[in-house]
Amino acid sequence: MPRRVSTKSSPAASRRRSAAADKASDTPPAAPKASAPANVLLEGDCLESLAGLPDGCAHLAFADPPFNIGYDYDTYDDRRSATDYLAWSKRWMGEIVRVLRPDGTFWLAIGDEYAAELKVMATRELGLTCRSWVVWYYTFGVNCRQKFSRSHAHLFHFVRDPHAFTFNTDAIRVPSARELVYGDRRADPTGRLPDDTWILRPQDLPEGFTAAEDTWYFPRVCGTFKERSGWHGCQMPEQLLGRIIRASSNPGDLVIDPFAGSGTTLAVARKLGRSYLGCELSAAYAARIRDRLAASLPGDPLDGSPEPLKSVPATRDGRRLGAPARGKASRGKGKNSARDAAHREKLLFPTDRP
């Protein structure tokens, strides 16, 4: 038989409740919990800007900090000692952890030089959990003569709580190898999640790069690209930020970028219906970012191709070795002429693949 609890009380208990109620009425109401400003760009040092934000206000943070490799910024010295750089990194990363919600997510883009140190710092010293170590593979890497040319950056996917975080799988599905490489009609039309692998150039070796990998292929934003803002040398592709923001946040969530740079994170967040907050040390960059945000509206498509492997040209359609420049072939010569036949050499790569 269920136990019943009496609602009656003694006169003494009634007097105690009355006294407690009178005391509560004399106590001023608690101040409402502060919230972070939304859809703003804060100029100045990110440490100072982040320090002014309340605890647990952001759903997602993305950071692409200086790599400490001597890049020529207009207001920042990218030539710190290793000790100084790591101490500074711990300070701003600690602020990021503080302003994240308990179920918040932090993505960090970093180069080879300090990737290992910052991952250890984030997990062992700041208490984050690394869900994925993603490699961003890009074309048009810096050409090197005495080492392999770099064509990648590291993207660490951290969460505060390994059991409670946002990860929208359906928002980031990509075409499978079964669809892209083999043209199999049985391929799942919804695609699959990204995964990890080694890769050459995807257009030359498509079977060596499947879409379900944590080595992500997005072309770097080069100077000749329409997407290029033209005033920042380290611009991230919108499609790469789109994948991160779609996966790790929902419409209306607050996305923070402590190093706004060219404004890509903020512009993509705005286009995808998220709130944003950016920090930028350079007044010149900040002015350009505001111009970019003014030209970006919620619902606007992201720049760049959402599926790079579908947009790159097939090798069999590319240039032939020894072929003359277009428009310079002799007139009056048919397709079967001896001169034209001499130029129909083998392609740069075989074309017998599907």
C-alpha positions, 0 to 999 in steps of 0.5 A, spaced: 500 500 500 503 506 498 505 511 503 501 517 504 504 523 507 500 528 511 499 535 509 497 537 516 503 541 521 503 543 528 503 550 530 510 550 532 512 548 524 507 553 522 510 559 526 517 557 523 515 557 516 512 564 517 518 567 520 522 564 514 517 567 509 518 574 513 526 573 513 525 571 505 521 577 504 526 582 507 532 579 502 533 582 496 532 578 490 538 575 487 541 579 481 539 575 474 545 571 471 549 575 466 549 573 459 554 574 454 553 580 448 551 576 442 552 578 434 558 583 436 565 583 435 570 586 441 576 589 439 582 588 443 586 583 446 582 577 447 584 575 454 581 582 456 575 581 452 574 573 454 575 575 461 569 580 461 564 574 459 560 570 464 561 563 465 558 558 461 555 562 456 557 559 449 555 553 446 561 553 441 568 556 441 572 555 434 579 558 435 585 559 429 590 562 433 597 565 431 601 559 430 608 562 433 611 561 426 613 568 425 607 570 420 607 578 419 601 580 423 600 588 423 599 588 431 601 582 433 608 579 434 608 572 432 615 570 434 614 569 442 619 564 445 616 557 446 615 558 454 611 565 453 607 562 447 605 556 451 603 560 457 599 565 453 596 559 450 594 556 456 591 563 459 586 564 453 584 556 452 583 557 460 578 562 458 575 559 453 573 553 457 570 557 463 566 561 458 563 554 455 557 551 457 557 544 461 555 541 454 560 546 450 564 544 445 571 547 443 575 546 436 582 548 435 586 549 429 593 549 430 599 547 426 605 542 427 609 546 431 605 546 437 599 541 436 602 536 441 603 541 446 596 544 446 592 537 445 596 535 452 595 542 455 587 542 453 586 535 456 591 534 462 591 541 464 584 544 462 580 538 463 577 537 456 576 531 452 578 530 445 573 527 441 577 527 434 583 529 432 581 531 425 587 533 419 585 538 414 588 536 408 588 542 403 591 543 396 596 549 394 600 548 400 607 552 401 612 549 396 618 546 400 625 544 397 628 540 403 622 537 406 615 535 404 611 540 402 606 542 408 598 541 406 595 540 412 593 543 419 590 540 425 583 540 428 582 538 435 575 537 437 574 538 444 568 537 449 567 539 456 563 533 458 564 527 454 557 524 455 553 531 454 555 535 448 552 537 441 554 533 435 549 533 429 550 527 425 545 528 420 547 535 418 554 533 416 553 527 412 558 527 406 557 522 399 560 515 400 566 512 396 560 507 394 557 513 390 563 517 388 568 512 386 563 506 384 557 510 382 553 504 386 546 506 386 545 502 392 549 508 396 546 511 401 543 517 399 544 521 405 551 519 405 555 518 411 560 521 417 567 523 415 573 518 418 581 518 417 586 516 412 592 518 408 591 521 401 594 524 395 590 529 390 583 527 391 582 528 383 588 523 381 586 518 386 579 518 388 579 511 391 585 513 396 580 518 399 573 516 402 569 521 404 568 518 411 575 520 414 577 525 419 582 527 414 578 533 411 579 535 404 577 543 403 582 547 398 585 552 401 583 559 400 588 562 395 589 569 392 585 567 386 579 564 389 573 568 389 572 567 396 578 570 398 577 577 402 584 579 399 586 582 406 588 576 410 593 571 409 590 566 413 583 565 411 579 559 413 574 556 408 567 557 409 565 550 408 570 547 413 567 552 418 560 550 416 561 543 417 564 544 424 558 549 426 553 545 423 556 539 427 557 542 434 551 547 435 544 548 433 540 555 430 540 560 436 546 558 439 552 562 441 559 561 437 565 564 440 571 566 436 577 569 440 581 570 434 576 573 429 582 574 423 578 575 417 571 573 420 570 567 417 567 564 423 562 569 425 560 570 417 558 562 417 555 563 424 551 568 421 549 565 415 547 558 419 542 562 424 547 562 430 549 568 434 556 570 434 561 573 438 568 575 436 575 578 439 580 581 434 586 585 436 587 589 430 583 595 428 584 594 421 582 587 421 576 589 425 573 594 420 574 589 415 570 584 419 564 588 420 564 590 412 564 582 411 558 581 416 554 586 413 554 583 407 552 576 410 545 575 411 542 569 415 540 563 410 545 566 405 549 560 402 556 558 404 562 560 399 566 554 396 563 547 394 560 543 399 562 537 396 569 538 393 570 531 390 564 533 386 567 539 383 574 537 382 575 536 374 577 528 373 584 527 370 581 524 364 578 530 362 585 534 364 591 536 360 595 531 355 602 531 355 605 535 349 598 538 347 599 545 344 596 551 347 588 552 346 587 556 340 594 555 336 592 549 332 593 549 325 587 551 321 585 546 316 587 540 320 582 534 321 582 530 328 585 524 324 591 528 321 598 526 323 599 532 326 594 532 331 595 525 332 602 526 334 599 530 340 594 525 342 599 523 348 597 519 354 594 523 359 598 525 366 594 519 369 591 513 367 583 513 365 581 506 366 578 507 373 571 508 373 
